[in-house]
Amino acid sequence: MPEPVLVSIAAALAGRAVVGLYQYVKDRFSDDPDATAALEAAEQLTEAAEDSPEVQELSEHLERAEQADPEFGKRLRAEWAAVQLHAETGGVTNQISGTVHGKVVQARDIQGGVSF
């Protein structure tokens, strides 16, 4: 079973919450049709729950990729840590998943109202 951090990364990838990280993993998986299919299947979820079969399968592919290429694993974890640090130290990390109907605002600090 993959480490919990890999499951969290897989869930973030499924929701495309971290675009740079998603692209890095997508590029890494480009020579592996099964891993690419797992990434695409997870991406199709309306909600990227960590306990979903698609996210679990993606995390297993991440684990295998880490084992095969330790440099990939180091960079994957470093990028993930940077995202987490940014969010915890006052940065903003927004995520929208699923089908959205209507207008959406993602913001951190708003002074005054928001209107459409």
Phi and psi in degrees as GROMACS dihedral restraints (atoms count N, CA, C in turn):
[ dihedral_restraints ]
;  ai    aj    ak    al  type     phi  dphi    fc
    3     4     5     6     1   -64.7    20    10
    4     5     6     7     1   154.5    20    10
    6     7     8     9     1   -60.8    20    10
    7     8     9    10     1   151.0    20    10
    9    10    11    12     1   -56.4    20    10
   10    11    12    13     1   -34.0    20    10
   12    13    14    15     1   -64.7    20    10
   13    14    15    16     1   -36.2    20    10
   15    16    17    18     1   -68.3    20    10
   16    17    18    19     1   -34.4    20    10
   18    19    20    21     1   -66.1    20    10
   19    20    21    22     1   -41.9    20    10
   21    22    23    24     1   -63.7    20    10
   22    23    24    25     1   -41.9    20    10
   24    25    26    27     1   -63.3    20    10
   25    26    27    28     1   -43.7    20    10
   27    28    29    30     1   -60.4    20    10
   28    29    30    31     1   -41.4    20    10
   30    31    32    33     1   -64.5    20    10
   31    32    33    34     1   -40.9    20    10
   33    34    35    36     1   -65.6    20    10
   34    35    36    37     1   -38.6    20    10
   36    37    38    39     1   -65.1    20    10
   37    38    39    40     1   -40.9    20    10
   39    40    41    42     1   -59.7    20    10
   40    41    42    43     1   -39.5    20    10
   42    43    44    45     1   -87.1    20    10
   43    44    45    46     1     2.0    20    10
   45    46    47    48     1    51.3    20    10
   46    47    48    49     1    38.6    20    10
   48    49    50    51     1   -70.7    20    10
   49    50    51    52     1   -26.2    20    10
   51    52    53    54     1  -127.6    20    10
   52    53    54    55     1    95.2    20    10
   54    55    56    57     1   -59.0    20    10
   55    56    57    58     1   -47.1    20    10
   57    58    59    60     1   -61.0    20    10
   58    59    60    61     1   -41.4    20    10
   60    61    62    63     1   -66.6    20    10
   61    62    63    64     1   -41.2    20    10
   63    64    65    66     1   -58.5    20    10
   64    65    66    67     1   -46.6    20    10
   66    67    68    69     1   -65.0    20    10
   67    68    69    70     1   -38.8    20    10
   69    70    71    72     1   -60.5    20    10
   70    71    72    73     1   -46.8    20    10
   72    73    74    75     1   -68.0    20    10
   73    74    75    76     1   -41.8    20    10
   75    76    77    78     1   -59.1    20    10
   76    77    78    79     1   -44.1    20    10
   78    79    80    81     1   -63.3    20    10
   79    80    81    82     1   -41.9    20    10
   81    82    83    84     1   -63.8    20    10
   82    83    84    85     1   -36.1    20    10
   84    85    86    87     1   -84.0    20    10
   85    86    87    88     1    -2.0    20    10
   87    88    89    90     1   -59.8    20    10
   88    89    90    91     1   -26.4    20    10
   90    91    92    93     1   -93.8    20    10
   91    92    93    94     1     4.9    20    10
   93    94    95    96     1  -125.7    20    10
   94    95    96    97     1    97.8    20    10
   96    97    98    99     1   -59.5    20    10
   97    98    99   100     1   -34.9    20    10
   99   100   101   102     1   -68.3    20    10
  100   101   102   103     1   -42.7    20    10
  102   103   104   105     1   -67.1    20    10
  103   104   105   106     1   -40.1    20    10
  105   106   107   108     1   -62.2    20    10
  106   107   108   109     1   -42.7    20    10
  108   109   110   111     1   -62.7    20    10
  109   110   111   112     1   -38.8    20    10
  111   112   113   114     1   -65.2    20    10
  112   113   114   115     1   -41.3    20    10
  114   115   116   117     1   -62.8    20    10
  115   116   117   118     1   -45.2    20    10
  117   118   119   120     1   -66.9    20    10
  118   119   120   121     1   -38.9    20    10
  120   121   122   123     1   -63.6    20    10
  121   122   123   124     1   -42.7    20    10
  123   124   125   126     1   -65.2    20    10
  124   125   126   127     1   -36.7    20    10
  126   127   128   129     1   -64.7    20    10
  127   128   129   130     1   -26.6    20    10
  129   130   131   132     1   -77.9    20    10
  130   131   132   133     1    -8.8    20    10
  132   133   134   135     1   -64.3    20    10
  133   134   135   136     1   142.8    20    10
  135   136   137   138     1   -77.3    20    10
  136   137   138   139     1   -26.0    20    10
  138   139   140   141     1  -141.0    20    10
  139   140   141   142     1   122.4    20    10
  141   142   143   144     1   -85.7    20    10
  142   143   144   145     1    71.3    20    10
  144   145   146   147     1   -75.8    20    10
  145   146   147   148     1   138.3    20    10
  147   148   149   150     1   -61.8    20    10
  148   149   150   151     1   -24.3    20    10
  150   151   152   153     1   -93.9    20    10
  151   152   153   154     1     6.1    20    10
  153   154   155   156     1   -72.3    20    10
  154   155   156   157     1   147.7    20    10
  156   157   158   159     1   -58.7    20    10
  157   158   159   160     1   -35.3    20    10
  159   160   161   162     1   -66.8    20    10
  160   161   162   163     1   -43.2    20    10
  162   163   164   165     1   -68.1    20    10
  163   164   165   166     1   -38.8    20    10
  165   166   167   168     1   -62.4    20    10
  166   167   168   169     1   -43.9    20    10
  168   169   170   171     1   -64.0    20    10
  169   170   171   172     1   -42.2    20    10
  171   172   173   174     1   -61.7    20    10
  172   173   174   175     1   -41.9    20    10
  174   175   176   177     1   -64.1    20    10
  175   176   177   178     1   -32.7    20    10
  177   178   179   180     1   -67.1    20    10
  178   179   180   181     1   -38.5    20    10
  180   181   182   183     1   -66.8    20    10
  181   182   183   184     1   -37.8    20    10
  183   184   185   186     1   -62.1    20    10
  184   185   186   187     1   -42.4    20    10
  186   187   188   189     1   -61.9    20    10
  187   188   189   190     1   -45.0    20    10
  189   190   191   192     1   -64.7    20    10
  190   191   192   193     1   -39.3    20    10
  192   193   194   195     1   -64.6    20    10
  193   194   195   196     1   -38.9    20    10
  195   196   197   198     1   -62.5    20    10
  196   197   198   199     1   -42.7    20    10
  198   199   200   201     1   -66.6    20    10
  199   200   201   202     1   -37.1    20    10
  201   202   203   204     1   -77.4    20    10
  202   203   204   205     1   -28.6    20    10
  204   205   206   207     1  -140.8    20    10
  205   206   207   208     1    88.5    20    10
  207   208   209   210     1   -56.8    20    10
  208   209   210   211     1   -30.8    20    10
  210   211   212   213     1   -65.9    20    10
  211   212   213   214     1   -38.4    20    10
  213   214   215   216     1   -59.6    20    10
  214   215   216   217     1   -46.7    20    10
  216   217   218   219     1   -60.3    20    10
  217   218   219   220     1   -42.6    20    10
  219   220   221   222     1   -62.3    20    10
  220   221   222   223     1   -46.0    20    10
  222   223   224   225     1   -68.6    20    10
  223   224   225   226     1   -40.8    20    10
  225   226   227   228     1   -56.6    20    10
  226   227   228   229     1   -48.6    20    10
  228   229   230   231     1   -69.5    20    10
  229   230   231   232     1   -35.1    20    10
  231   232   233   234     1   -66.8    20    10
  232   233   234   235     1   -43.0    20    10
  234   235   236   237     1   -63.5    20    10
  235   236   237   238     1   -41.5    20    10
  237   238   239   240     1   -64.4    20    10
  238   239   240   241     1   -43.4    20    10
  240   241   242   243     1   -62.8    20    10
  241   242   243   244     1   -38.7    20    10
  243   244   245   246     1   -64.2    20    10
  244   245   246   247     1   -40.0    20    10
  246   247   248   249     1   -64.8    20    10
  247   248   249   250     1   -44.2    20    10
  249   250   251   252     1   -64.9    20    10
  250   251   252   253     1   -41.9    20    10
  252   253   254   255     1   -63.8    20    10
  253   254   255   256     1   -42.2    20    10
  255   256   257   258     1   -59.4    20    10
  256   257   258   259     1   -45.0    20    10
  258   259   260   261     1   -67.6    20    10
  259   260   261   262     1   -36.4    20    10
  261   262   263   264     1   -79.0    20    10
  262   263   264   265     1   -19.2    20    10
  264   265   266   267     1  -107.3    20    10
  265   266   267   268     1    27.3    20    10
  267   268   269   270     1   103.0    20    10
  268   269   270   271     1    -4.0    20    10
  270   271   272   273     1   -73.2    20    10
  271   272   273   274     1   173.9    20    10
  273   274   275   276     1  -118.9    20    10
  274   275   276   277     1   131.5    20    10
  276   277   278   279     1  -128.6    20    10
  277   278   279   280     1   112.2    20    10
  279   280   281   282     1  -110.3    20    10
  280   281   282   283     1   150.6    20    10
  282   283   284   285     1  -145.3    20    10
  283   284   285   286     1   132.3    20    10
  285   286   287   288     1  -124.5    20    10
  286   287   288   289     1   131.0    20    10
  288   289   290   291     1  -135.3    20    10
  289   290   291   292     1   161.1    20    10
  291   292   293   294     1    84.7    20    10
  292   293   294   295     1  -171.5    20    10
  294   295   296   297     1   -84.0    20    10
  295   296   297   298     1   127.0    20    10
  297   298   299   300     1  -112.5    20    10
  298   299   300   301     1   127.3    20    10
  300   301   302   303     1  -113.6    20    10
  301   302   303   304     1   126.0    20    10
  303   304   305   306     1   100.1    20    10
  304   305   306   307     1  -164.9    20    10
  306   307   308   309     1   -94.2    20    10
  307   308   309   310     1   149.9    20    10
  309   310   311   312     1  -133.2    20    10
  310   311   312   313     1   138.9    20    10
  312   313   314   315     1  -122.2    20    10
  313   314   315   316     1   130.6    20    10
  315   316   317   318     1  -119.4    20    10
  316   317   318   319     1   123.3    20    10
  318   319   320   321     1  -153.2    20    10
  319   320   321   322     1   168.8    20    10
  321   322   323   324     1  -106.5    20    10
  322   323   324   325     1   -80.4    20    10
  324   325   326   327     1  -104.8    20    10
  325   326   327   328     1   122.9    20    10
  327   328   329   330     1  -119.9    20    10
  328   329   330   331     1   127.2    20    10
  330   331   332   333     1  -103.8    20    10
  331   332   333   334     1   113.2    20    10
  333   334   335   336     1    98.1    20    10
  334   335   336   337     1  -167.9    20    10
  336   337   338   339     1   -92.7    20    10
  337   338   339   340     1   172.5    20    10
  339   340   341   342     1  -126.8    20    10
  340   341   342   343     1   130.0    20    10
  342   343   344   345     1  -137.8    20    10
  343   344   345   346     1   156.4    20    10
